[in-house]
């Protein structure tokens, strides 16, 4: 933890690995939020009405 | 004496304010027990998690402010609260950005919600300043390093005459008092605006599908 972070240097892109990993996790979490079903919720208002 | 409650003709500003509030923010909008169908998505949870993280940021910050830097650096309980404050800030920012992405791709400024969006933008900007002043308020070498490196950048913007990153008292005062008050007030206003206009429907659902308990079923 007391060491400087490693960096990805690709062309003009320079970003630390911890930041890049965090951004990757955020994108993955965002994608999961779009596709994962919400608990106790049907896929359409018509189906919900029938419950 | 005749009651004036409900008298539409009165010129009183309190009556006018009351009528405005009753019209724009009825109780069923302020404290709803049902939400429209499309709110059943994890994307709508990001904002709530951001608020939950803000609560932890404020609570842990109050404890840190009460006991001071020696305590949060040298005692185990102090270091725990220091970490709690730090990591709740990380959660706050991560989920605020996820909330921003969700609302951006939903174009959530639609249908008269531009003020809600703008308040969110300003809150985000002030939160960044609050985080920066937090790094300067740690009372360790890291804070000194950040302050020494930041002073030239801040001075180059022209605000250095007022915003002096080397002035610990100013940075700490901004961090524990003025900026939190601004953020909490803006978040409160943001929530009120969401309650007034309702949660933005996904693109393509402008017709607002009606289900039992739909807020706008009137």
Interface residues (C-beta under 8 A of the other chain):
Chain A: X22 X26 X29 X30 X32 X33 X34 X36 X38 X40 X41 X44 X45 X48 X49
Chain B: X37 X40 X41 X42 X43 X45 X46 X94 X97 X98 X101 X102 X209 X210 X211 X212
